[in-house]
C-alpha cells in the first residue's frame, strides 16, 4: 500500500486515473468491535477480488476512511477488468461470506470514475475523487441497496466510463444491465449508471423510479390552523381551530331580519 505524502505537492503532479470507492452499508449501526472486524473484512474482500482479477492491490494508492476505502488505481489498470471481473469476483466473495449465518453481513455500495487526480496534502484532489465521493452517496444507489435486500453489492459508474468502456463492447460488460440515474449531491450534478450483480435491470429501474419521484411536503395533508368551527355565545363568536386553540371575540353575523331573540 502506498503511503500518502503530507507535504504540499508540486502543481504539475496531476494524473488521469481510475478512482474507486467502496462504502459499507449501515456501518454506523454497528458496535465498535464489529466495526473493527468489518473494516478488516472489507480490506480482505477487496484484496481477494483484486487477486482473482490479476490486479496488484499493493500498487493502489489507498485512502481508508473507516467504513469506506477510496483508491486511486495505477495508470495501466484496464478499466474493463475493474468494471467486469473485479466487480464479479467481489460480488461472489461477498455472497460466500454473507452465507455464513454467524458472520456480520457486509453489504457494499461502490462507485467508479476516471479522470484528473492530483496528489494533495490530505490525500487527493481533482474532479474524479470528488465525483466518486458523490456517486457513492447518491440517494438512488442507497435506495437500491435498501430495497433489494438480497443484494450484497450495488455499483454505480460515471457516465464517462459507461460511454467509453461499457458501451464499447469490451469483455464481460453488458450495457443493458445498467440503469441511468441523475445524481445530485451537494454541488455535484451528473449522470451515473447503476448495476446490481445478480439482479435484472428492471428490479433496479423500479426502485430508481420510486426514489426519483418528488416527495410530498410533510405538511401537504395537514389541516390548516386557520380552519375554525364557530358558535355564538352572548353576542360574540367563539371559535375553536382544528388543533384545539380557542379564539374569542370574532364578530358574530347579524341575526336575520324579523327573527326573535335566541332561546
Secondary structure, DSSP 8 states (H G I E B T S, - for coil): ------S---TT-EEEEEEEEEEETTGGGS-HHHHHHHHHHHHHHHHHHHHHHT--GGGSEEEE-SSEEEEE--TT--HHHIIIIIHHHHHHHHHHHHT-TTS----EEEEEEEEEEEEETTEEESHHHHHHHHHTT-HHHHHHHHH-TT-SEEEEEEHHHHHHTGGGT-TT--GGG-EEEEEEETTEEEEEEEE-TTS-HHHHHHHHHHHTS----TTTTS--TT-EEEEEETTEEEEEETTS-EEEEEE-----TT-----
